[in-house]
Amino acid sequence: MAAPCPLVLRRLQLNPAVVSVPRITTVVDGTGLAIHLLVAGAVPGLWLTSPP
């Protein structure tokens, strides 16, 4: 899916590097948010356990 994007953008006279920056930023932000939520969901369970 991502492989033909630079070819299509070049045909449209657009710089693929400039156009792909928002997409990369969105993926990085989404990944960071998912990791943050996974850790935030796991930490309260760790604090509620009593030591043996």
Rosetta blueprint (number, residue, H / E / L):
1 M L
2 A L
3 A L
4 P H
5 C H
6 P H
7 L H
8 V H
9 L H
10 R H
11 R H
12 L L
13 Q L
14 L L
15 N L
16 P H
17 A H
18 V H
19 V H
20 S H
21 V H
22 P H
23 R H
24 I H
25 T H
26 T H
27 V H
28 V H
29 D H
30 G H
31 T H
32 G H
33 L H
34 A H
35 I H
36 H H
37 L H
38 L H
39 V H
40 A H
41 G H
42 A H
43 V H
44 P H
45 G H
46 L H
47 W H
48 L H
49 T L
50 S L
51 P L
52 P L
